[in-house]
Amino acid sequence: MHVSRICLGMMSYGDPAKQEWALTEEQAEPIVRRAADAGINFYDTADLYSAGASETVTGNLLRRIHPRREDYVLATKVYFPMGPGRNDRGLSRKHIMAAIDDSLRRLGTDYVDLYQIHRWDSETPIEETMRALHDVVASGKARYLGASSMAAWQFAKAQHVAEVNGWTRFVSMQPHYNLLYREEEREMLPLCEDQGVGVIPWSPLARGVLARAGSAATTTRQTSDGGRIDFLYDADNDQSILDDVAAVAAERQLPAAQIAMAWLLHQPTVTAPIVGATKDRHIDDAVAAVDVELSDKELTTLTEAYRPREVRS
């Protein structure tokens, strides 16, 4: 399956009543059209986003924007709570089978191209999860399977269970990966490279922190995300990296967002970063970054200040 070098993350679109910073369908449409016109054919959402409203908006928009279902690649996820019941969450067979049907109904389609587990479920045997996911593929409700943030040993275990039982393996991993967070370079990315697994990083611009490198806004931490930025990143330790991004951007006379995205696109294991966009320029910067060639010196400058940190996802 072939995808564009940029994936449009649909988490920003949904119901503001459920997710205060979400754009409505009407607000999102021109942005999604701009992405499609620029050649983006890969869209990622999840049942969790806006409590399902993101999937509804995604399905409505893609049916209007793309003439044929075959023209785009649609991904969604399962794991997080979707109701008050104990079986409304996780990766049990019961929840997976209910969740895929609910997602397809909201998306208004017969199948998703990529069905991903949003996180690892320590309460469900991985054999049960992988068999249920295999059955989702066998039923025609999903074409491929993917996974997201987990330990490399967990991912390897899941792949092994699928292989020895003749079940469907994961073809993609969605890790937390950007210039401010590179812990996945230790184990997960080498594993994906060895196994031929596609890598589609989330938060490629560190929730916008990298895009603001060098601006006055760099020192102002946004709080509308419920403290998520402060949990994932360290303002003091990250500043030297942000300064280096700003310096390279100034020398190249390009936005910091393009430099940070171009660095990620230069990483050999990365297939397509997942970009969130609430403004036209977010699409424009991401698409332009595909053609930005960074020198070996620039790549070194952008990475030499990084220091190990705790795992965050």
C-alpha positions as CSV (number, residue, x, y, z in Angstrom):
1,M,0.0,0.0,0.0
2,H,1.4,3.4,-1.0
3,V,0.9,6.5,1.0
4,S,1.9,10.2,0.6
5,R,5.0,11.3,2.4
6,I,2.8,13.4,4.7
7,C,-0.1,12.0,6.7
8,L,-2.9,14.4,7.8
9,G,-3.8,13.8,11.4
10,M,-7.6,14.3,11.9
11,M,-7.5,14.7,15.7
12,S,-7.9,18.5,15.3
13,Y,-11.4,18.1,13.7
14,G,-14.5,17.0,15.5
15,D,-16.8,18.5,18.1
16,P,-15.7,21.6,20.1
17,A,-18.2,20.6,22.8
18,K,-16.2,17.4,23.4
19,Q,-12.7,18.7,22.6
20,E,-12.6,22.4,23.1
21,W,-9.8,23.1,20.5
22,A,-11.4,20.9,17.8
23,L,-12.4,22.5,14.5
24,T,-15.9,21.8,13.2
25,E,-16.5,20.0,9.9
26,E,-17.2,23.3,8.1
27,Q,-14.0,24.9,9.5
28,A,-11.9,21.8,8.7
29,E,-13.1,21.3,5.1
30,P,-10.9,23.9,3.4
31,I,-7.8,22.7,5.2
32,V,-8.5,19.0,4.3
33,R,-9.1,20.1,0.7
34,R,-5.8,22.0,0.7
35,A,-4.1,18.8,1.8
36,A,-5.7,16.7,-0.8
37,D,-4.9,19.3,-3.5
38,A,-1.3,19.1,-2.4
39,G,-1.2,15.4,-2.9
40,I,-1.8,14.1,0.6
41,N,-3.8,10.8,0.4
42,F,-3.2,9.4,3.9
43,Y,-5.5,10.4,6.8
44,D,-5.2,9.2,10.4
45,T,-7.9,9.4,13.1
46,A,-9.1,7.4,16.2
47,D,-12.3,6.5,17.9
48,L,-11.1,8.5,21.0
49,Y,-10.8,11.8,19.3
50,S,-13.8,14.1,20.2
51,A,-15.5,10.9,21.5
52,G,-16.0,9.6,18.0
53,A,-16.9,12.9,16.3
54,S,-13.5,13.1,14.6
55,E,-14.3,9.8,12.8
56,T,-17.7,11.2,11.7
57,V,-16.1,14.5,10.4
58,T,-13.3,12.5,8.7
59,G,-15.7,10.2,6.9
60,N,-18.0,13.1,5.7
61,L,-15.1,15.2,4.4
62,L,-13.2,12.4,2.6
63,R,-16.3,11.3,0.8
64,R,-16.8,14.8,-0.5
65,I,-13.2,15.6,-1.3
66,H,-12.1,12.3,-2.9
67,P,-14.0,11.0,-5.9
68,R,-13.3,7.4,-5.1
69,R,-12.7,5.4,-1.9
70,E,-9.7,3.9,-3.6
71,D,-8.1,7.4,-3.8
72,Y,-7.2,7.7,-0.2
73,V,-5.8,5.7,2.7
74,L,-7.8,5.8,5.9
75,A,-6.5,4.9,9.3
76,T,-8.2,4.7,12.7
77,K,-7.4,3.3,16.2
78,V,-8.8,1.3,19.0
79,Y,-8.0,1.0,22.8
80,F,-9.0,4.0,24.8
81,P,-12.4,4.2,26.7
82,M,-15.4,4.9,24.5
83,G,-18.0,4.5,27.3
84,P,-18.4,3.9,31.0
85,G,-18.5,0.1,30.9
86,R,-15.5,-2.1,31.6
87,N,-15.8,-3.6,28.2
88,D,-15.9,-0.2,26.4
89,R,-12.1,-0.1,26.3
90,G,-8.9,-2.1,25.9
91,L,-8.0,-4.8,23.3
92,S,-10.2,-7.7,24.3
93,R,-11.9,-9.5,21.5
94,K,-15.2,-8.2,22.7
95,H,-14.2,-4.5,22.5
96,I,-12.3,-4.8,19.3
97,M,-15.2,-6.4,17.5
98,A,-17.6,-3.8,18.8
99,A,-15.1,-0.9,18.2
100,I,-14.4,-1.7,14.5
101,D,-18.2,-1.7,13.7
102,D,-18.7,1.5,15.6
103,S,-15.8,3.2,13.8
104,L,-17.0,2.0,10.3
105,R,-20.5,3.4,11.1
106,R,-19.1,6.8,12.1
107,L,-16.7,6.9,9.2
108,G,-19.4,5.8,6.7
109,T,-17.3,3.2,5.0
110,D,-17.2,-0.6,4.6
111,Y,-13.5,-0.8,5.6
112,V,-10.5,1.1,6.9
113,D,-7.1,0.7,5.2
114,L,-5.2,0.6,8.5
115,Y,-6.6,-0.5,11.8
116,Q,-4.2,0.4,14.7
117,I,-4.0,-0.5,18.4
118,H,-3.6,2.9,20.1
119,R,-1.7,1.5,23.1
120,W,-0.6,-1.8,24.6
121,D,-3.2,-3.6,26.8
122,S,-1.5,-5.3,29.7
123,E,-4.8,-6.8,30.9
124,T,-5.5,-8.8,27.8
125,P,-3.4,-11.7,26.5
126,I,-1.7,-10.6,23.3
127,E,-2.9,-13.9,21.7
128,E,-6.5,-12.8,22.1
129,T,-5.8,-9.4,20.7
130,M,-3.9,-10.6,17.7
131,R,-6.5,-13.2,16.8
132,A,-9.3,-10.7,17.1
133,L,-7.4,-8.2,14.8
134,H,-6.7,-11.0,12.3
135,D,-10.4,-11.8,12.2
136,V,-11.1,-8.1,11.5
137,V,-8.8,-8.3,8.5
138,A,-10.2,-11.6,7.4
139,S,-13.7,-10.2,7.5
140,G,-12.7,-7.4,5.1
141,K,-13.3,-4.6,7.7
142,A,-9.6,-3.6,7.6
143,R,-6.9,-4.1,5.0
144,Y,-3.9,-3.8,7.2
145,L,-3.0,-3.6,10.9
146,G,-0.8,-1.1,12.8
147,A,0.3,-0.3,16.3
148,S,1.2,2.8,18.3
149,S,3.5,3.7,21.2
150,M,4.7,0.7,23.2
151,A,7.9,-0.9,24.2
152,A,10.0,-2.6,21.5
153,W,9.8,-5.9,23.3
154,Q,6.0,-5.7,23.3
155,F,5.8,-5.0,19.6
156,A,8.2,-7.9,18.9
157,K,6.1,-10.2,21.0
158,A,2.9,-9.2,19.2
159,Q,4.6,-9.8,15.8
160,H,5.9,-13.2,16.9
161,V,2.5,-14.3,18.2
162,A,0.9,-13.4,14.9
163,E,3.7,-15.1,12.8
164,V,3.7,-18.4,14.7
165,N,-0.1,-18.7,14.4
166,G,-0.4,-17.6,10.8
167,W,-2.3,-14.4,11.7
168,T,-2.0,-10.9,10.3
169,R,1.1,-9.0,11.4
170,F,1.4,-5.3,12.0
171,V,2.7,-3.3,9.0
172,S,3.2,0.0,10.7
173,M,4.3,1.6,14.0
174,Q,3.1,5.0,15.1
175,P,5.7,6.2,17.7
176,H,6.3,9.5,19.4
177,Y,9.3,10.9,17.5
178,N,10.7,14.4,16.8
179,L,13.8,16.5,17.4
180,L,12.8,17.0,21.0
181,Y,12.0,13.3,21.7
182,R,14.3,10.6,20.1
183,E,14.1,7.8,22.6
184,E,12.6,5.5,19.9
185,E,16.0,5.5,18.1
186,R,17.3,3.1,20.7
187,E,15.1,0.0,20.0
188,M,11.9,0.6,18.2
189,L,13.2,2.2,15.1
190,P,15.9,-0.4,14.5
191,L,13.3,-3.1,15.0
192,C,11.0,-1.5,12.5
193,E,13.8,-1.1,10.0
194,D,14.8,-4.8,10.4
195,Q,11.3,-6.0,10.1
196,G,10.3,-3.8,7.2
197,V,7.6,-2.0,9.2
198,G,6.5,1.5,8.2
199,V,7.0,4.3,10.7
200,I,4.4,7.1,10.9
201,P,5.4,9.3,13.8
202,W,2.9,11.3,15.8
203,S,3.6,14.9,17.1
204,P,6.4,15.5,14.5
205,L,6.6,19.2,15.6
206,A,6.3,18.4,19.3
207,R,2.8,19.8,19.6
208,G,3.9,23.0,17.8
209,V,6.9,23.7,20.1
210,L,9.4,23.1,17.2
211,A,7.3,25.3,14.9
212,R,7.7,28.2,17.3
213,A,11.5,27.8,17.6
214,G,13.2,31.2,17.6
215,S,9.9,33.2,18.1
216,A,8.8,35.0,21.2
217,A,6.2,32.3,21.6
218,T,8.8,29.7,22.2
219,T,9.1,30.6,25.9
220,T,5.3,30.6,26.3
221,R,3.9,27.1,27.0
222,Q,0.4,26.6,25.8
223,T,-1.9,25.3,28.5
224,S,-5.0,24.6,26.4
225,D,-3.9,21.0,26.0
226,G,-4.3,20.1,29.6
227,G,-0.6,20.2,30.4
228,R,0.3,17.6,27.7
229,I,3.2,19.7,26.4
230,D,4.8,20.0,29.9
231,F,4.4,16.3,30.4
232,L,6.0,15.4,27.0
233,Y,8.7,18.0,26.9
234,D,11.1,19.9,29.1
235,A,11.3,23.6,28.5
236,D,14.7,24.1,30.0
237,N,16.5,21.1,28.5
238,D,14.9,21.6,25.1
239,Q,15.9,25.2,24.6
240,S,19.3,24.4,23.1
241,I,17.7,22.2,20.5
242,L,15.1,24.9,19.7
243,D,17.9,27.5,19.4
244,D,19.7,25.2,16.8
245,V,16.5,24.7,14.9
246,A,16.0,28.5,14.8
247,A,19.6,29.0,13.7
248,V,19.3,26.6,10.8
249,A,15.9,28.1,9.8
250,A,17.3,31.6,9.8
251,E,20.3,30.6,7.7
252,R,18.1,28.8,5.2
253,Q,15.4,31.6,5.4
254,L,12.7,28.9,6.0
255,P,10.1,28.5,8.7
256,A,11.3,26.5,11.7
257,A,8.4,24.1,11.1
258,Q,9.9,23.2,7.7
259,I,13.3,22.5,9.1
260,A,12.1,20.3,11.9
261,M,9.8,18.4,9.6
262,A,12.6,18.0,7.0
263,W,14.9,16.5,9.6
264,L,12.2,13.9,10.4
265,L,11.7,13.1,6.7
266,H,15.5,12.6,6.4
267,Q,15.4,9.7,8.9
268,P,15.6,6.5,6.8
269,T,13.0,4.6,8.9
270,V,10.3,7.3,8.6
271,T,7.5,6.7,6.1
272,A,5.1,9.6,6.7
273,P,4.9,11.9,9.7
274,I,1.4,12.6,11.0
275,V,0.8,16.3,10.8
276,G,-2.0,18.1,12.7
277,A,-3.2,21.2,10.8
278,T,-5.6,23.9,11.9
279,K,-4.4,26.6,9.5
280,D,-3.4,26.6,5.8
281,R,0.2,27.3,6.6
282,H,0.5,24.0,8.6
283,I,-0.3,22.1,5.4
284,D,1.9,24.3,3.3
285,D,4.9,23.9,5.6
286,A,4.6,20.2,5.9
287,V,4.3,19.7,2.1
288,A,7.2,22.1,1.4
289,A,9.4,20.2,3.9
290,V,9.3,17.1,1.7
291,D,11.6,19.0,-0.8
292,V,13.9,20.6,1.7
293,E,17.4,19.0,1.5
294,L,19.4,19.3,4.7
295,S,23.2,19.0,4.5
296,D,25.2,16.6,6.8
297,K,26.4,19.6,8.8
298,E,22.8,20.9,9.3
299,L,21.7,17.4,10.3
300,T,24.5,17.2,12.9
301,T,23.7,20.7,14.2
302,L,20.0,19.8,14.7
303,T,20.8,16.6,16.7
304,E,24.0,17.2,18.7
305,A,22.3,19.0,21.6
306,Y,19.9,16.1,22.4
307,R,20.2,14.4,25.7
308,P,18.4,11.2,26.9
309,R,15.2,11.6,28.7
310,E,12.4,9.6,30.3
311,V,10.1,7.7,28.0
312,R,7.0,9.8,27.2
313,S,4.0,8.9,25.2
